[in-house]
């Protein structure tokens, strides 16, 4: 630096900063960090969520305090090695205090500031709660069965998959149920999110089989765009995995779900086939999985086994299924065409 240099503020000799200020004048003219003495925030009075970056979320008080500080803290341009320490002190349900220390360097000199910031919380209502209160919904899910009424146990199983989905999904304020209840033959739900409803529909089909019919209804305009409500109608098959059905005078086990219909396994032979949902409308259930029994084998030979009738406890003989390996200690049997029959694919090992 030129030996004739001096501080432009007080005339002091070097060392000087890049703006030709001595250390004392730099400190007098520099506000290293600024933060308001008071920060106002809003909390939903119904669900207790806070607005963070234009989203309403559940957040820990200390994390919320750090976030509010980041939103409002201003550090002088050119600062380096900046470190911020914050301590959260709750005062009451609506008020808290932040004790803040900001340290760093500017022009090679160390700076340290301390701030006390009051955070005050006022009540508001988040958009999701506003919509709930106004009975808002984007989609309707209709739970039905093919040609019959859903049983209470079936409804419980179907409805339970929605609870599972909500537990697994990332938090979303629109993932709510506006209204639900029984209707003739099934159950209807109104939900706040189309995406949630579609995801649930895919889960139902994957677990229980069946079909989904989708339709949309125009309900208005918003910002020049059409606003629609989605209706999904889920139709559960009249049969389940493991049930024995009769189709084209043959008995089959329902062994898997595919997109276009179930996969069936023939009882008498090692044969599998895919069948469409429409073809299955002609099928009838002859033995449900819930009515099948696992029984111990009393005696066996190469083609048959003696087991105890689970109803009257008499010893009966059943033909071994085609996939019997000769080592199982028990069989799954079903009462079909007025007699007990051993079922393939359900051999219980020792």
C-alpha positions in Angstrom: 0.0 0.0 0.0 1.2 3.6 -0.8 3.0 5.0 2.3 0.9 8.2 1.9 -2.3 6.2 2.4 -4.6 7.2 5.2 -8.1 6.5 6.6 -10.6 8.5 4.6 -12.8 8.9 7.7 -10.3 9.9 10.4 -6.9 10.2 8.7 -5.4 7.3 10.6 -2.3 5.6 9.1 -2.4 2.0 7.7 -3.3 -0.8 7.9 -6.5 0.1 6.0 -9.3 -1.9 4.5 -10.1 -2.2 0.8 -12.3 0.9 1.2 -9.5 2.8 2.9 -10.9 2.6 6.4 -9.0 1.9 9.5 -10.2 -0.9 11.9 -11.9 1.6 14.3 -13.8 3.4 11.5 -14.7 0.1 9.9 -16.3 -1.1 13.1 -18.1 2.2 13.6 -19.5 2.2 10.1 -20.4 -1.6 9.9 -23.5 -3.3 11.2 -22.2 -6.9 10.9 -25.7 -8.5 11.4 -29.3 -7.3 11.6 -32.4 -9.1 12.7 -35.8 -7.5 13.8 -36.4 -7.3 17.5 -39.9 -8.8 17.0 -41.0 -11.5 14.5 -44.7 -12.1 13.9 -45.8 -15.6 12.7 -49.1 -17.4 12.2 -50.3 -20.8 13.5 -53.5 -22.6 12.4 -55.9 -22.6 15.3 -57.4 -25.9 14.2 -54.5 -28.1 13.3 -51.6 -26.2 15.0 -49.5 -26.1 11.8 -47.2 -23.2 11.0 -46.7 -21.6 7.6 -43.1 -22.3 6.4 -42.0 -21.3 2.9 -45.7 -21.0 1.8 -46.5 -24.5 3.1 -48.3 -25.3 6.3 -46.4 -28.0 8.3 -45.9 -29.5 11.7 -42.5 -28.4 13.0 -40.6 -28.6 16.3 -40.5 -25.2 18.2 -36.7 -25.0 18.1 -36.5 -25.9 14.4 -39.2 -23.3 13.8 -37.2 -20.7 15.7 -34.1 -21.4 13.6 -36.1 -21.1 10.4 -37.6 -17.8 11.4 -34.1 -16.5 12.2 -32.9 -17.6 8.8 -35.8 -15.8 7.1 -35.0 -12.5 8.9 -31.3 -12.5 9.6 -29.2 -10.2 7.4 -25.4 -10.3 7.4 -23.2 -7.6 5.9 -22.0 -8.3 2.4 -18.4 -9.6 2.2 -18.5 -11.4 5.6 -16.7 -14.7 5.8 -16.5 -17.6 8.3 -20.0 -16.7 9.6 -21.3 -18.8 12.4 -24.8 -18.4 14.0 -25.8 -19.9 17.3 -29.4 -19.6 18.5 -31.1 -20.7 21.8 -34.9 -21.0 21.8 -36.7 -19.9 25.0 -40.5 -20.5 25.2 -42.4 -17.9 27.3 -46.0 -18.9 26.8 -48.2 -20.6 24.2 -48.0 -17.6 21.9 -44.6 -16.1 22.7 -40.9 -17.2 22.6 -37.5 -15.5 22.7 -34.5 -16.3 20.5 -31.0 -15.6 22.0 -28.8 -15.2 18.9 -25.0 -14.9 18.5 -23.6 -14.1 15.1 -19.8 -14.4 14.6 -17.6 -13.9 11.5 -14.9 -12.0 9.8 -14.9 -8.9 7.6 -11.8 -7.6 5.9 -9.8 -10.0 8.1 -11.2 -8.6 11.4 -13.3 -10.6 13.8 -16.9 -9.5 14.5 -19.5 -10.8 17.0 -23.1 -9.6 17.6 -25.7 -10.7 20.0 -29.5 -10.3 19.5 -32.6 -11.0 21.5 -35.6 -11.6 19.2 -39.2 -11.9 20.4 -41.4 -14.3 18.3 -45.1 -13.7 18.6 -47.7 -16.1 17.3 -51.2 -15.2 16.1 -54.1 -17.5 15.2 -55.0 -18.2 11.6 -56.7 -21.0 9.6 -54.7 -22.9 7.1 -56.1 -23.6 3.6 -56.7 -27.3 4.3 -58.7 -26.6 7.5 -60.6 -23.9 5.6 -61.5 -26.4 3.0 -62.4 -29.0 5.5 -64.7 -26.6 7.3 -66.3 -25.8 3.9 -66.8 -29.5 3.1 -64.3 -29.2 0.2 -63.4 -32.3 -1.7 -61.7 -33.1 -5.0 -62.6 -36.8 -5.4 -65.1 -39.4 -4.4 -64.3 -43.1 -3.9 -67.1 -45.6 -4.2 -66.4 -49.0 -2.7 -68.6 -51.7 -4.2 -68.6 -55.5 -5.0 -69.6 -57.3 -8.2 -73.3 -58.3 -7.9 -73.6 -58.4 -4.2 -73.4 -56.3 -1.0 -70.0 -55.9 0.7 -69.8 -57.5 4.1 -68.8 -55.6 7.2 -65.5 -57.5 7.3 -64.8 -56.7 3.6 -65.5 -53.0 4.2 -63.2 -53.0 7.1 -60.4 -54.5 5.1 -60.9 -52.2 2.1 -61.1 -49.1 4.3 -58.1 -50.1 6.3 -55.9 -49.8 3.2 -56.5 -46.1 3.2 -55.3 -45.7 6.8 -52.2 -47.7 5.8 -51.6 -45.3 2.9 -52.0 -42.2 5.0 -49.6 -43.5 7.6 -47.0 -44.3 4.9 -47.4 -41.1 2.7 -45.5 -37.9 3.2 -47.4 -35.3 5.0 -49.7 -33.4 2.7 -52.4 -30.9 4.0 -54.8 -32.0 1.3 -54.7 -35.7 2.4 -57.9 -35.5 4.4 -61.4 -37.2 4.4 -64.3 -34.7 4.1 -67.1 -37.2 4.5 -67.7 -41.0 4.5 -70.4 -43.4 5.2 -72.5 -46.4 4.1 -74.6 -46.4 1.0 -76.7 -49.2 -0.6 -74.3 -52.0 -1.4 -71.1 -50.4 -0.2 -69.3 -47.3 1.2 -68.6 -43.8 -0.2 -65.8 -41.4 0.8 -65.1 -37.8 -0.2 -61.4 -36.9 -0.2 -59.5 -33.7 -0.4 -56.9 -35.0 -2.9 -57.3 -36.5 -6.4 -53.7 -38.0 -6.3 -54.4 -39.7 -2.9 -57.6 -41.2 -4.3 -55.9 -42.6 -7.4 -53.0 -44.0 -5.4 -55.5 -45.7 -3.0 -57.4 -47.1 -6.0 -54.2 -48.7 -7.4 -53.5 -50.3 -4.0 -57.0 -51.7 -3.8 -56.7 -53.4 -7.2 -53.2 -54.8 -6.4 -54.4 -56.3 -3.1 -57.9 -57.4 -3.7 -58.2 -57.5 -7.5 -61.2 -55.9 -9.2 -61.7 -52.9 -11.5 -61.8 -49.1 -11.3 -64.1 -46.9 -13.3 -63.1 -43.2 -13.5 -65.2 -40.2 -14.4 -64.9 -36.4 -13.9 -67.5 -33.7 -13.3 -67.0 -30.0 -14.2 -67.7 -27.9 -11.1 -66.5 -24.5 -12.1 -63.6 -22.3 -13.4 -60.5 -21.0 -11.5 -58.0 -18.7 -13.1 -59.4 -19.5 -16.5 -58.9 -23.3 -15.9 -61.7 -25.9 -15.6 -62.1 -27.3 -12.1 -63.3 -30.9 -12.0 -64.2 -33.4 -9.3 -63.1 -37.0 -9.8 -65.2 -40.1 -9.1 -63.6 -43.5 -8.8 -65.8 -46.5 -8.5 -63.9 -49.6 -7.2 -65.6 -52.9 -7.7 -64.3 -55.8 -5.6 -64.6 -59.2 -7.2 -67.1 -61.7 -5.6 -64.1 -64.0 -5.0 -60.7 -63.6 -3.3 -57.2 -65.1 -3.6 -57.4 -68.8 -2.5 -61.1 -69.2 -3.3 -62.2 -72.1 -5.5 -64.4 -71.0 -8.4 -66.3 -72.9 -11.1 -65.9 -71.6 -14.6 -66.9 -73.6 -17.7 -67.7 -76.6 -15.6 -64.2 -76.8 -14.2 -63.0 -76.0 -10.7 -60.2 -73.5 -10.3 -58.2 -71.8 -7.6 -57.8 -68.0 -7.8 -54.0 -67.8 -7.5 -53.0 -64.2 -8.4 -54.3 -60.8 -9.6 -53.4 -59.4 -13.0 -54.4 -56.0 -14.5 -57.0 -57.5 -16.8 -58.2 -60.3 -14.5 -57.2 -63.1 -12.2 -54.8 -66.0 -12.8 -56.5 -69.3 -12.1 -55.0 -72.7 -11.3 -56.9 -75.8 -12.1 -57.6 -78.2 -9.3 -57.2 -81.5 -11.1 -54.2 -80.7 -13.3 -51.1 -78.5 -13.3 -52.6 -75.8 -15.5 -52.7 -72.1 -15.1 -54.5 -69.5 -17.2 -55.3 -65.9 -17.2 -59.0 -64.9 -17.3 -60.6 -61.5 -18.0 -62.8 -59.8 -15.5 -65.7 -60.1 -18.0 -65.2 -63.8 -18.3 -65.2 -64.1 -14.5 -68.7 -62.7 -14.4 -69.8 -66.2 -15.5 -67.9 -67.9 -12.6 -69.4 -68.9 -9.3 -67.6 -69.4 -5.9 -67.9 -73.0 -4.8 -65.5 -72.8 -1.7 -64.1 -69.7 -0.1 -60.7 -69.6 1.4 -62.3 -68.9 4.8 -64.2 -72.2 4.6 -61.2 -74.3 3.8 -59.5 -76.3 6.5 -56.0 -77.5 7.2 -56.1 -81.1 8.5 -53.5 -83.6 9.6 -52.8 -86.6 7.5 -53.6 -89.8 9.3 -52.4 -92.3 6.7 -51.3 -91.9 3.1 -50.4 -94.0 0.0 -49.3 -92.9 -3.5 -52.7 -91.5 -4.5 -54.8 -90.8 -1.4 -54.7 -89.7 2.2 -56.9 -90.4 5.2 -57.9 -87.3 7.2 -60.5 -86.4 9.8 -63.6 -84.7 8.6 -63.5 -81.3 10.4 -67.3 -81.3 10.8 -68.3 -84.7 12.1 -64.8 -86.0 12.9 -65.2 -89.1 10.8 -62.2 -90.5 8.9 -62.5 -89.8 5.1 -60.2 -90.4 2.2 -59.2 -87.6 -0.2 -57.3 -87.8 -3.4 -53.8 -86.2 -3.1 -53.4 -83.0 -5.1 -51.2 -83.1 -8.2 -48.4 -81.2 -6.5 -48.2 -83.4 -3.4 -44.5 -84.4 -2.7 -45.3 -87.2 -0.3 -43.7 -85.6 2.7 -46.2 -83.1 4.0 -47.9 -83.8 7.3 -51.1 -81.9 6.5 -53.4 -80.8 3.7 -55.7 -78.0 3.0 -59.1 -79.3 2.0 -62.3 -77.7 0.8 -65.9 -79.0 0.7 -66.8 -79.1 -3.0 -69.6 -80.9 -4.7 -70.8 -82.5 -1.4 -67.4 -84.0 -0.5 -64.0 -83.0 0.8 -61.2 -82.4 -1.7 -57.5 -81.7 -1.2 -56.4 -78.5 -2.8 -53.1 -77.9 -4.7 -50.7 -75.2 -3.7 -51.6 -75.4 -0.1 -49.6 -78.3 1.3 -48.3 -77.6 4.8 -44.8 -78.9 5.6 -43.7 -80.6 8.8 
